[in-house]
């Protein structure tokens, strides 16, 4: 009679399989982390662009000067939007704040700590120039002309 003998895996075989699985997961994990970092940067840029577009439209429709203040806070960018007007859309809303992480900004190729951008009711934006946003690792950048 033939008897079937079960053979268990040896410790060496288990360690080799564990090493191969760990190596594969680390490669996938690195790519996922890079993709998430890139997506976070693009999402921050879209947020800033939507604030700028909103301010342009509100300044024209309400005939009010609207400001956007950019302040550098270590590795984050604090964006504040508001107006001094007491009528129209902003009568109860003095200031809207948003904190965008891992972002720095440059005005005309100079790093800035504080910047106030004014969207006037005559469709002018002050100050004029090139506004560039970079991530903290300076791998990604986006330029916006004011």
C-alpha positions, 0 to 999 in steps of 0.5 A, spaced: 500 500 500 502 506 498 502 511 503 502 519 502 507 523 506 505 530 507 511 534 507 511 541 510 515 547 508 522 548 511 523 555 514 528 557 508 522 556 503 518 560 507 523 566 508 524 566 501 517 567 499 516 572 505 522 576 502 519 576 495 513 578 497 516 584 501 520 586 495 514 586 491 509 590 495 515 595 497 516 596 489 508 597 489 508 602 495 513 606 492 509 608 486 503 609 490 506 614 494 509 618 488 502 618 485 499 620 491 504 626 492 503 628 485 495 628 486 496 632 492 500 637 489 495 638 483 489 638 487 492 644 491 493 647 484 486 646 482 484 649 489 488 655 488 485 656 481 478 655 483 479 661 488 482 665 483 476 664 478 471 665 484 474 672 486 474 674 479 467 673 478 465 675 484 469 682 484 465 683 477 458 681 479 458 685 486 463 691 484 467 690 490 475 689 491 476 682 493 483 680 496 486 673 496 492 673 501 497 668 501 502 666 507 507 661 508 507 657 514 513 653 514 511 647 509 504 649 508 501 655 504 495 659 508 490 662 503 485 667 505 480 670 501 475 676 503 473 683 502 472 690 506 465 691 503 459 690 507 454 689 502 453 684 496 455 677 496 460 678 502 456 682 507 456 676 512 463 673 510 469 677 512 474 671 511 475 664 508 481 660 510 484 654 507 491 651 509 494 647 503 500 643 505 507 642 502 506 648 497 511 654 496 510 660 492 514 665 488 512 671 485 517 673 479 522 668 481 523 670 488 520 666 494 515 670 498 513 669 505 506 674 504 503 676 498 496 680 497 493 679 491 487 684 489 481 682 484 478 689 483 471 690 480 474 693 473 477 686 472 484 688 474 489 684 478 494 687 482 500 685 483 502 684 476 507 678 475 508 671 474 506 667 480 509 660 481 507 654 486 512 649 487 512 643 492 516 642 498 521 637 495 521 642 488 519 636 484 513 639 481 511 646 479 505 650 476 506 657 473 500 662 473 500 669 470 497 674 474 
